[in-house]
Amino acid sequence: MGSTSDLPVMEKAADVLNDFEVPFEIIALSAHRTPEEVERYSREARDRGIKVIIAGAGMAAHLPGVIAAQTTVPVIGVPIKATLDGWDSILSILQMPPGIPVATVGVNAARNAGLLTIQMLALSDSDLMKKFTGFKEDLKKKVIRANKELATVKKYPYKTN
């Protein structure tokens, strides 16, 4: 993340990874204040066993793109709402030049970044795929239960004139 002020958003990704028992590290790096550290981290990521990087930043949200430019590890960008309802962040992350892809989730949607990471890792991990498949089934069951509960809501007959 760009700074520790991003933690309230980014910890949602950490929660998902913890729920699926996937090890991770969390670190604050600034594309503008600590560019050498960002470069080192990005270049060493694959050799250290990192398979996916989730990078979140607000305002001048260059962190995901700067990381993606320096690594072959997939990068998921989380735009963080700091100004302009987050549009400055989302456009900074989304509009990458050809050859430097960054997957982008919605504004403050670090939970989805965590889930996308799980999906990516599950492609080569059958146990993780089983957990993720169960998670998706649970989502479906929640909607079915909600519809059963909604069916009990008292409805007045619809009248036509």
ABEGO torsion letter per residue (X at the ends): XABAAAAAAAAAAAAAAAAAGBBBBBBBBBAAABAAAAAAAAAAAAAAGBABBBBBBBEBBAAAAAAAAABABBBBBBBBBABGGGAAAAAAAABBBBGBBBBBBBBGBAAAAAAAAAAAAAAABAAAAAAAAAAAAAAAAAAAAAAAAAAABBBBBBBBX
